[in-house]
Protein backbone atom coordinates (compact mmCIF):
# COMPACT_ATOMS: atom_id res chain seq x y z
CA UNK A 1 0.00 0.00 0.00
CA UNK A 2 1.33 3.44 -0.96
CA UNK A 3 0.07 6.44 0.99
CA UNK A 4 0.37 10.22 0.70
CA UNK A 5 -0.01 12.08 4.00
CA UNK A 6 -0.64 15.84 4.00
CA UNK A 7 -0.16 18.02 7.07
CA UNK A 8 0.61 21.63 7.93
CA UNK A 9 1.90 20.61 11.35
CA UNK A 10 4.63 18.19 12.39
CA UNK A 11 5.59 19.99 15.59
CA UNK A 12 5.05 18.08 18.82
CA UNK A 13 1.84 19.12 20.52
CA UNK A 14 -1.76 18.60 19.40
CA UNK A 15 -2.17 17.47 15.80
CA UNK A 16 1.59 17.33 15.30
CA UNK A 17 2.00 14.74 18.05
CA UNK A 18 -0.89 12.70 16.63
CA UNK A 19 0.66 12.64 13.15
CA UNK A 20 4.20 11.86 14.35
CA UNK A 21 2.95 8.87 16.33
CA UNK A 22 1.06 7.63 13.28
CA UNK A 23 4.15 7.96 11.09
CA UNK A 24 6.33 6.16 13.59
CA UNK A 25 3.97 3.17 13.59
CA UNK A 26 3.34 3.23 9.83
CA UNK A 27 7.06 3.17 9.14
CA UNK A 28 7.47 -0.26 10.72
CA UNK A 29 4.34 -1.90 9.27
CA UNK A 30 4.60 -4.36 6.38
CA UNK A 31 1.10 -3.35 5.22
CA UNK A 32 2.45 0.01 4.02
CA UNK A 33 5.12 -0.10 1.32
CA UNK A 34 5.68 3.62 0.84
CA UNK A 35 4.76 6.79 2.72
CA UNK A 36 5.11 10.25 1.20
CA UNK A 37 4.62 13.11 3.66
CA UNK A 38 3.82 16.55 2.29
CA UNK A 39 4.47 19.05 5.07
CA UNK A 40 6.52 21.97 6.39
CA UNK A 41 9.44 20.03 7.84
CA UNK A 42 11.00 16.61 8.20
CA UNK A 43 10.31 14.48 11.23
CA UNK A 44 12.81 12.19 12.98
CA UNK A 45 14.64 9.61 10.90
CA UNK A 46 12.58 6.88 9.33
CA UNK A 47 13.33 3.97 7.04
CA UNK A 48 13.82 4.45 3.31
CA UNK A 49 10.14 3.78 2.61
CA UNK A 50 9.18 7.09 4.28
CA UNK A 51 9.93 10.18 2.20
CA UNK A 52 9.25 13.89 2.67
CA UNK A 53 8.09 16.56 0.22
CA UNK A 54 8.75 19.87 1.96
CA UNK A 55 6.01 22.47 1.62
CA UNK A 56 6.11 25.60 3.76
CA UNK A 57 2.86 27.49 4.46
CA UNK A 58 3.09 31.25 3.92
CA UNK A 59 1.70 33.82 6.35
CA UNK A 60 1.43 34.27 10.10
CA UNK A 61 -2.25 33.45 10.61
CA UNK A 62 -4.83 30.98 9.38
CA UNK A 63 -6.40 33.52 7.00
CA UNK A 64 -3.40 33.25 4.69
CA UNK A 65 -1.73 30.01 5.76
CA UNK A 66 -4.68 27.67 5.27
CA UNK A 67 -5.61 28.54 1.67
CA UNK A 68 -1.99 28.90 0.61
CA UNK A 69 -1.10 25.45 1.92
CA UNK A 70 -4.21 23.91 0.35
CA UNK A 71 -3.49 25.34 -3.10
CA UNK A 72 0.20 24.43 -2.97
CA UNK A 73 -0.58 20.94 -1.64
CA UNK A 74 -3.15 20.33 -4.40
CA UNK A 75 -0.61 21.23 -7.09
CA UNK A 76 2.06 19.08 -5.45
CA UNK A 77 -0.23 16.04 -5.25
CA UNK A 78 -1.34 16.40 -8.86
CA UNK A 79 2.29 16.55 -9.96
CA UNK A 80 3.20 13.49 -7.87
CA UNK A 81 0.27 11.42 -9.14
CA UNK A 82 1.25 12.07 -12.75
CA UNK A 83 4.61 10.42 -12.07
CA UNK A 84 3.71 7.70 -9.59
CA UNK A 85 0.68 5.69 -8.52
CA UNK A 86 -0.53 5.89 -4.91
CA UNK A 87 -3.37 3.98 -3.27
CA UNK A 88 -4.76 6.69 -1.03
CA UNK A 89 -4.33 10.16 0.42
CA UNK A 90 -4.65 10.82 4.13
CA UNK A 91 -4.96 14.53 4.85
CA UNK A 92 -4.83 16.20 8.24
CA UNK A 93 -5.83 19.49 6.65
CA UNK A 94 -9.52 20.27 6.13
CA UNK A 95 -8.83 22.53 3.12
CA UNK A 96 -7.82 19.79 0.71
CA UNK A 97 -11.18 19.98 -1.06
CA UNK A 98 -10.23 18.24 -4.30
CA UNK A 99 -11.21 14.95 -5.89
CA UNK A 100 -7.91 13.32 -6.84
CA UNK A 101 -9.60 10.18 -8.27
CA UNK A 102 -8.09 7.98 -5.57
CA UNK A 103 -9.52 7.34 -2.09
CA UNK A 104 -8.97 10.14 0.42
CA UNK A 105 -9.25 9.98 4.20
CA UNK A 106 -9.47 13.19 6.20
CA UNK A 107 -8.69 13.47 9.91
CA UNK A 108 -10.51 16.46 11.38
CA UNK A 109 -8.56 17.93 14.28
CA UNK A 110 -11.04 20.82 14.27
CA UNK A 111 -13.41 22.54 11.82
CA UNK A 112 -13.92 26.17 10.89
CA UNK A 113 -17.52 25.83 12.10
CA UNK A 114 -16.27 24.93 15.58
CA UNK A 115 -13.81 27.81 15.53
CA UNK A 116 -16.71 30.20 14.92
CA UNK A 117 -18.70 28.66 17.75
CA UNK A 118 -15.86 29.02 20.24
CA UNK A 119 -15.39 32.73 19.45
CA UNK A 120 -18.33 34.07 21.42
CA UNK A 121 -16.77 37.45 22.17
CA UNK A 122 -17.36 40.23 19.67
CA UNK A 123 -14.10 42.15 19.53
CA UNK A 124 -13.20 43.54 16.08
CA UNK A 125 -10.38 40.99 15.72
CA UNK A 126 -12.68 38.05 16.51
CA UNK A 127 -15.40 39.38 14.19
CA UNK A 128 -12.81 39.57 11.42
CA UNK A 129 -11.54 36.05 12.15
CA UNK A 130 -15.08 34.67 12.24
CA UNK A 131 -15.77 36.16 8.81
CA UNK A 132 -12.99 34.03 7.37
CA UNK A 133 -13.99 30.96 9.39
CA UNK A 134 -17.45 31.32 7.83
CA UNK A 135 -15.99 31.60 4.33
CA UNK A 136 -13.56 28.74 4.90
CA UNK A 137 -16.31 26.46 6.17
CA UNK A 138 -17.15 25.92 2.49
CA UNK A 139 -13.81 24.12 2.14
CA UNK A 140 -14.54 21.98 5.19
CA UNK A 141 -17.76 20.77 3.57
CA UNK A 142 -16.09 20.18 0.21
CA UNK A 143 -13.33 18.16 1.88
CA UNK A 144 -15.92 16.01 3.65
CA UNK A 145 -17.75 15.49 0.33
CA UNK A 146 -14.57 14.27 -1.38
CA UNK A 147 -13.43 12.01 1.48
CA UNK A 148 -14.12 8.28 1.57
CA UNK A 149 -13.88 8.42 5.36
CA UNK A 150 -13.66 11.31 7.83
CA UNK A 151 -11.93 10.58 11.12
CA UNK A 152 -12.76 12.84 14.07
CA UNK A 153 -10.38 12.83 17.02
CA UNK A 154 -13.18 14.29 19.16
CA UNK A 155 -16.46 12.45 19.75
CA UNK A 156 -18.10 15.76 20.66
CA UNK A 157 -16.96 17.33 17.39
CA UNK A 158 -18.19 14.36 15.37
CA UNK A 159 -21.66 14.60 16.89
CA UNK A 160 -21.83 18.32 16.09
CA UNK A 161 -20.59 17.68 12.56
CA UNK A 162 -23.21 14.96 12.14
CA UNK A 163 -25.90 17.58 12.70
CA UNK A 164 -24.33 20.12 10.37
CA UNK A 165 -23.33 17.67 7.62
CA UNK A 166 -25.97 14.99 8.13
CA UNK A 167 -25.82 13.81 4.50
CA UNK A 168 -22.29 12.51 5.04
CA UNK A 169 -22.68 11.06 8.52
CA UNK A 170 -22.09 7.47 7.34
CA UNK A 171 -18.54 8.46 6.40
CA UNK A 172 -17.73 9.66 9.91
CA UNK A 173 -15.75 7.64 12.41
CA UNK A 174 -14.37 8.54 15.82
CA UNK A 175 -10.78 7.57 16.59
CA UNK A 176 -9.50 9.60 19.55
CA UNK A 177 -6.12 11.18 19.97
CA UNK A 178 -3.61 8.77 21.45
CA UNK A 179 -0.24 8.78 23.16
CA UNK A 180 2.75 6.53 23.72
CA UNK A 181 2.06 5.14 27.19
CA UNK A 182 5.53 3.57 27.25
CA UNK A 183 7.05 7.03 27.00
CA UNK A 184 4.66 8.78 29.40
CA UNK A 185 4.80 6.80 32.63
CA UNK A 186 5.06 7.60 36.37
CA UNK A 187 8.48 7.71 38.03
CA UNK A 188 9.14 6.30 41.48
CA UNK A 189 9.53 8.70 44.41
CA UNK A 190 13.33 8.51 44.45
CA UNK A 191 13.55 9.53 40.81
CA UNK A 192 10.99 12.32 41.34
CA UNK A 193 13.12 13.73 44.15
CA UNK A 194 16.19 13.76 41.92
CA UNK A 195 14.15 15.44 39.19
CA UNK A 196 13.07 18.28 41.46
CA UNK A 197 16.67 18.83 42.45
CA UNK A 198 17.65 18.86 38.77
CA UNK A 199 15.04 21.53 37.95
CA UNK A 200 15.70 23.42 41.23
CA UNK A 201 12.16 22.97 42.53
CA UNK A 202 11.20 22.72 46.18
CA UNK A 203 10.85 19.22 47.61
CA UNK A 204 8.18 20.48 50.01
CA UNK A 205 5.87 22.36 47.62
CA UNK A 206 2.80 21.04 45.85
CA UNK A 207 3.08 21.89 42.14
CA UNK A 208 0.06 22.42 39.89
CA UNK A 209 1.16 22.00 36.28
CA UNK A 210 -0.18 23.69 33.15
CA UNK A 211 1.15 22.65 29.72
CA UNK A 212 0.18 24.59 26.61
CA UNK A 213 0.13 27.98 24.94
CA UNK A 214 0.18 30.86 27.41
CA UNK A 215 -2.74 32.83 25.99
CA UNK A 216 -6.16 34.04 27.22
CA UNK A 217 -8.08 31.26 25.42
CA UNK A 218 -6.36 28.73 27.69
CA UNK A 219 -7.88 30.33 30.80
CA UNK A 220 -4.50 31.55 32.08
CA UNK A 221 -5.81 34.85 33.46
CA UNK A 222 -8.51 33.13 35.52
CA UNK A 223 -6.01 30.54 36.74
CA UNK A 224 -3.68 33.27 38.00
CA UNK A 225 -6.55 35.06 39.76
CA UNK A 226 -7.65 31.80 41.34
CA UNK A 227 -4.16 30.95 42.50
CA UNK A 228 -3.67 34.38 44.06
CA UNK A 229 -6.50 33.56 46.47
CA UNK A 230 -5.60 29.88 46.80
CA UNK A 231 -2.01 30.79 47.67
CA UNK A 232 -3.18 32.93 50.60
CA UNK A 233 -4.95 29.95 52.16
CA UNK A 234 -2.41 27.19 51.55
CA UNK A 235 1.31 27.19 52.20
CA UNK A 236 3.82 25.80 49.74
CA UNK A 237 1.60 25.61 46.66
CA UNK A 238 2.97 26.77 43.32
CA UNK A 239 1.98 26.95 39.67
CA UNK A 240 4.31 25.38 37.13
CA UNK A 241 3.88 26.67 33.57
CA UNK A 242 5.34 24.91 30.54
CA UNK A 243 4.84 26.61 27.20
CA UNK A 244 5.17 29.97 25.51
CA UNK A 245 2.85 32.73 24.38
CA UNK A 246 1.79 36.33 24.84
CA UNK A 247 1.14 35.87 28.58
CA UNK A 248 4.52 34.38 29.46
CA UNK A 249 6.00 37.62 30.79
CA UNK A 250 2.80 38.34 32.72
CA UNK A 251 2.65 34.98 34.54
CA UNK A 252 6.39 35.04 35.27
CA UNK A 253 5.85 38.10 37.46
CA UNK A 254 4.05 36.20 40.23
CA UNK A 255 6.01 34.76 43.15
CA UNK A 256 3.97 31.55 43.20
CA UNK A 257 4.75 30.82 39.52
CA UNK A 258 7.62 28.86 38.02
CA UNK A 259 7.71 29.27 34.23
CA UNK A 260 9.92 26.76 32.42
CA UNK A 261 9.09 28.03 28.92
CA UNK A 262 9.00 25.68 25.96
CA UNK A 263 10.34 22.21 26.67
CA UNK A 264 11.37 19.69 24.03
CA UNK A 265 9.10 16.68 23.65
CA UNK A 266 11.78 14.22 24.74
CA UNK A 267 11.84 15.90 28.18
CA UNK A 268 8.09 16.13 28.70
CA UNK A 269 7.81 12.90 30.68
CA UNK A 270 10.18 14.46 33.21
CA UNK A 271 8.01 17.58 33.37
CA UNK A 272 4.83 15.68 34.22
CA UNK A 273 6.70 13.78 36.91
CA UNK A 274 7.82 17.04 38.53
CA UNK A 275 4.23 17.95 39.37
CA UNK A 276 1.64 16.81 41.88
CA UNK A 277 -1.45 17.83 39.89
CA UNK A 278 -2.41 18.98 36.40
CA UNK A 279 -4.83 21.82 35.65
CA UNK A 280 -6.40 22.84 32.33
CA UNK A 281 -8.78 25.82 32.69
CA UNK A 282 -9.30 26.37 28.94
CA UNK A 283 -12.19 28.25 27.37
CA UNK A 284 -11.92 25.96 24.33
CA UNK A 285 -10.35 22.60 23.53
CA UNK A 286 -11.16 19.87 21.05
CA UNK A 287 -9.27 16.85 22.37
CA UNK A 288 -6.32 17.99 24.52
CA UNK A 289 -3.42 15.55 24.31
CA UNK A 290 -1.77 17.12 27.36
CA UNK A 291 -4.57 15.70 29.52
CA UNK A 292 -3.76 12.19 28.26
CA UNK A 293 -0.05 12.69 28.90
CA UNK A 294 -0.69 13.93 32.44
CA UNK A 295 -3.06 11.06 33.23
CA UNK A 296 -0.61 8.53 31.82
CA UNK A 297 1.97 9.86 34.30
CA UNK A 298 -0.61 9.33 37.07
CA UNK A 299 -1.32 13.00 37.74
CA UNK A 300 -4.75 13.92 39.12
CA UNK A 301 -6.27 16.23 36.49
CA UNK A 302 -8.80 19.03 36.89
CA UNK A 303 -10.10 20.68 33.72
CA UNK A 304 -12.96 22.70 32.32
CA UNK A 305 -15.81 20.93 30.55
CA UNK A 306 -14.67 21.63 26.98
CA UNK A 307 -14.39 19.34 23.97
CA UNK A 308 -13.97 15.71 25.03
CA UNK A 309 -12.47 16.50 28.44
CA UNK A 310 -15.33 15.03 30.49
CA UNK A 311 -15.18 11.78 28.54
CA UNK A 312 -11.39 11.56 28.84
CA UNK A 313 -11.20 12.16 32.59
CA UNK A 314 -14.29 10.05 33.37
CA UNK A 315 -14.66 11.54 36.86
CA UNK A 316 -17.18 14.36 37.27
CA UNK A 317 -15.54 15.53 40.49
CA UNK A 318 -12.54 16.69 38.46
CA UNK A 319 -14.50 18.88 36.04
CA UNK A 320 -14.20 22.64 36.63
CA UNK A 321 -17.70 24.13 36.30
CA UNK A 322 -16.51 27.16 34.33
CA UNK A 323 -13.23 28.91 33.50
CA UNK A 324 -13.96 31.49 36.21
CA UNK A 325 -11.56 31.99 39.10
CA UNK A 326 -14.05 30.98 41.80
CA UNK A 327 -14.80 27.65 40.10
CA UNK A 328 -11.10 26.94 39.63
CA UNK A 329 -10.51 27.65 43.34
CA UNK A 330 -13.23 25.12 44.26
CA UNK A 331 -11.38 22.34 42.46
CA UNK A 332 -7.94 23.37 43.70
CA UNK A 333 -9.24 23.19 47.26
CA UNK A 334 -10.97 19.89 46.55
CA UNK A 335 -7.64 18.35 45.51
CA UNK A 336 -6.01 19.58 48.70
CA UNK A 337 -8.80 18.03 50.76
CA UNK A 338 -8.36 14.52 49.36
CA UNK A 339 -6.64 11.93 51.50
CA UNK A 340 -3.44 10.30 50.29
CA UNK A 341 -5.40 7.11 49.72
CA UNK A 342 -7.94 8.89 47.49
CA UNK A 343 -5.20 10.61 45.49
CA UNK A 344 -3.49 7.25 44.90
CA UNK A 345 -6.79 5.80 43.71
CA UNK A 346 -7.22 8.67 41.22
CA UNK A 347 -3.65 8.28 39.98
CA UNK A 348 -4.05 4.57 39.27
CA UNK A 349 -7.44 5.07 37.61
CA UNK A 350 -6.02 7.76 35.31
CA UNK A 351 -3.16 5.57 34.15
CA UNK A 352 -5.47 2.61 33.57
CA UNK A 353 -7.94 4.68 31.55
CA UNK A 354 -5.27 5.98 29.17
CA UNK A 355 -3.77 2.50 28.73
CA UNK A 356 -7.17 1.00 27.94
CA UNK A 357 -8.68 3.75 25.79
CA UNK A 358 -6.05 6.16 24.45
CA UNK A 359 -2.88 4.22 23.70
CA UNK A 360 -1.21 3.99 20.29
CA UNK A 361 -1.57 0.22 20.47
CA UNK A 362 -5.34 0.46 20.71
CA UNK A 363 -6.05 3.20 18.17
CA UNK A 364 -3.48 3.23 15.37
CA UNK A 365 -4.54 -0.25 14.14
CA UNK A 366 -8.02 1.20 13.68
CA UNK A 367 -6.60 3.73 11.21
CA UNK A 368 -4.81 0.95 9.34
CA UNK A 369 -8.06 -1.02 9.15
CA UNK A 370 -9.74 1.96 7.47
CA UNK A 371 -6.94 2.08 4.92
CA UNK A 372 -7.39 -1.61 4.13
CA UNK A 373 -11.16 -1.28 3.86
CA UNK A 374 -11.14 1.47 1.23
CA UNK A 375 -8.14 0.52 -0.91
N, C-alpha and C positions, 0 to 999 in steps of 0.2 A: 504494500500500500504506500502511495506517495502523497504527501500532504503539504499544502501551503498553509502557513499560520501567519496571520496579520495582526500586528499590535502596535499601538503608539507608546506602550509603556512596558519596559523590561526592568525598571527599577524595583528593588525590594520594597514591599509595602503595598497593600491592597491588590489591585489587579496584577501588578507586576510580580508579586509573590506567587499568586495563583498560576500565572503563565510559566514562570520559571520552574515551578514544581512539576507542572505538566511536561515541560520539555525534558526535564531530567529523567522522568519515567519513560517518556516516549523513546528517548535515545537508546535505552537498553532493551526495548521490546523487539522481538522478531517479527511481530505483526506489521511493523512500520519499516519500510525499506529506505525511505528518504524523507527528510523533513527540510523544508525551505522556510525560514523565518524572515518575513519582511517587517522591519522595525527600525527604531532609531539607534540602536547600539547592539553590540555583541554581548551575549551572556557568557558564563564560564565555559571552559573548554568541554566540547562534546566529541563524540566519535566522528568519523569522516562522513557518516550518513546525514549529519545535521549541518546545514549550511545557512549562511546569513546573507540577505540582501539589505544593505543599509539604506534607510530612508528617513531623513530627518524632517519632522514637522516644522513649519515656519510660523512664527508669531508667539506672543507671550500668553495669550488667553484662548479659550475654546472657540471664540467667535471666528478667529483666523485659523487656528491650528487644526480644528476638526475637518473643515471642508478641504483645506490644503492637503492634509494627509490622505483623505478619501480619494481625491482626484489623482494624486500622485501614485497611490497604491493601485488604483484601478488600471492606470496606464502600465505600471510595472507588471501586474498580473497578466494583462493581455499580451504583453511582450514575451513574458516567460512561457505562457501557454502556446504561443506560436512555435516555440523552439522545442518544448518538452511536454509530454503528457503527464498530468497529475490526476489523482483519483478524487480528491476533494479539497475544498478550502475551508479552513476554520478561522473565522475572524473574531477578534475580541474588540472590534470597533464597529459601532452601530451605524456608521455612515457608509459602509460598503454596500450601497444599494443597487448593485448591478447583478444581472443574470449572466454568469460566465459559462453557462451550458455544461457545468459539472456540479455535483452536489456541493452545497455550502451550508456549514453549521455556523451559527452565531452565538457567542456567549455574551449575554447582556449583564454587564457589571453595574449599569444604571441606564436610565432612559431620559431623554430630554423632557418628557412629560413629568417624570418624577422630580427633575430639577426645578421645574416650574412650581410644582406643588410645595416643595420645601421652602421656596423663597416667598414667605408670607409677608415680609416687610415690604414697604413701598418706597424705598429710597430711590432716587433717580438712577443710581448704578444698577440696582436690582431690577427696576422696570426695564432698563435697557437690555440687561442680560436675559430677562424673561422673554423679551421680544424675539431674540435670536433662538432661545430654546423652543419657542412656539413655531418659528420657521423651520428649525432643524428637526422638529418632530416628524415632518414629512419624510425625512430620510430614515428615521427609525422605522416607520411603517413600511417603507419600501424595502428596507433590509429584511424585515420580518417576512414580507411577501416572497422574497427571493430565496429564503432560507428553507432547507429541507427540515431542519430542526433548530429550535431556539432554546438554548440552555440559559436558565436564570439561576444565578448564585443565591438569590434571595427568594424564599417562598412568598413573602409578603409582596414583593415586586411582581412576581409571576401572577398572583391573584389579581392585583390591580391591572396588570397588562391584559389579563383574560377578559376583564370587563371592557377595556378600551379597544382591544383588538380581538373581539370574540370570534370573528370569522376564522382566525388562525390558531385558536386555542389548542387544537389537536397536535400542533407542531411543538407546543411548549413542554419543557421538562425541567424539573428542579434538581440540580446537582449543587449542593452548597459549596462554599469555599472550604478549603481543607489545609491542613498543615502537616509538617513532618514531626510526628510525635516522638521520634527517636532523637531529634535535635532539640526540641523543647521539652525538657524533663526537669523534675525537681532535684536540687542538690541536697546532700545531707547537711546537717547543722554545722559540722566542722568546716566544710567547704564554703558555706554561706558566710561564716565568720571571717575566713580568709579573704573572701570577695569584698566584704565591707571594708576591711583594712586596705585592700588594693585600691578601692575607689574613695578612700578617706571619708567613709560614712560612719556615723556613730553606731556602736554596738547596742546601745540602750534605746535608741529611738524606734518608733513605729513609722515605717515609710509607706505612704500612699502613692502609687505610681500612676502616671499618665503617659501614654505613648501615642504620638500622633502630631499633626500639624498644630502649631500654637497660633490659633486664629479664633475669632469670636464664634464661628459656627460650631466649634468643638466644645462650647460651654466653658471656656477657660475663665472668663470674667466672673461668672457665677461661682465657679469652683474656688477662685481666689477669695471672693467675698465670704463664701461658706467657711473656708479654712481660717480666715481671720477670726471669726467667732469661735470656731471649734478649737483653735489653738489657745484661746484664752481659758478654756475649760479643762483641757487635757495637757499634761506635761509631755515633753519628748515625742511630739508628733510632727512629722514633716512631709511636705509634698516633694515628690521626685518627678521632674519633667524630663522626658526624652523626646526630642524633635526640634524642629525649627519653624519659624514663621514670624509674622508681624508683631506678635505679642511676646516674643522671647525677652526683649529688653525689659518690658513691663514686669513680667513674672519674676525675673531675676532680681528685682529690687526688694523682694520680701524676705525677711530673715528666716521664715519657715520654709523657704523654697530652695531646693538644690536643682539646678538646671544643667543637665549633662550635654545638651545640644543633640546634634544628629549622631547616631551611633551606627556603625556598620552592622549589617545583618548577621555576620558571623560572631558578633559579640552579644546579640540580643538575648540569648539564653542566660547569659550572666546577668543582664540587666533585670530580667524578671525575677531572678533568684536573689537580687539585692533587696527586693521589696517584701512587705508584709501583706499588702492589699493592692488591688487594681481598681481604678475609678475611671469611668468614661461618661462624662456629663453632656454628651453631644446633643445639639439641636436636630441634627440629621445624620443618619448613617444608613447604609444599605445592608451590608453584611460585614461587620468589622472583624478583620482577621486578628487584630491585636487582642480581642477578647478571647479568641481560641488559644492564642499563644500563652496568654496569662493563665487561663484555666489549665492548660496542659502542664504548666509549671506549678500547679496546685496553689495558685493564688485565689483567695476569695475575691469575687468581682462584683462591684456595684455599678449599675449603668442605667441610663435613661431608656425609656420604652420606645426606641426608634428602630426602624428596619426589622431585622430578625432577632434582635437582642433578647427579647423575652423567651423565644424558642431556644436560643443557644444556651442561655444560662439555666433555664428550666427550674427556677426557684423564685417565686414571686416576691419573697422577702427582699431579694437583692435588686429589685427594680426601683429606680428613683422615679418618683411620681411625676416630676417635671424638672427641667433644667434651671430651676430657681434655687437660689442659695439656701432658703429654709428647707426645701426638700432634700437637698444634698446633705445638709447638716444632719437631718433625721437618720439618713443611712450611715453616715460616718459614725454617729453615736451608737447606732445599732451594732455596728461591727465591734466597737469597743466594749459593748455590753456582753458579747458572746463569751461563753466559757472556752477554755482551751480545747475541751473535748468537742464542743460544737464546731469550732474553727477547723479542727482536724477532720471532722466529718464532711464539712463543706469542701475542704481541699481534696479529699479522696474522691468525692462525688464529681468534682469538676474534671479531674484527670480522667476518670472513667468515662464521663460523657464524651469528651473529645476523642478518646481512643475508639469508642464504639460508633460515633456518628460523624466525626469530622477529620478523620485521618486520610492521608493519601491512599493508603492501602484499601480503604473502603470505597473511595469515590472516583479515583482516576480510572479504574477498570470500567466504571459506568460510562465514562467518556469514550473509551475504546470500543465498548459494545455498540454505542451509537454509530461510530465510524463504520464498524463491520455491517451494521444493519442497512446503511444507506448506500454503501459502495457496491 
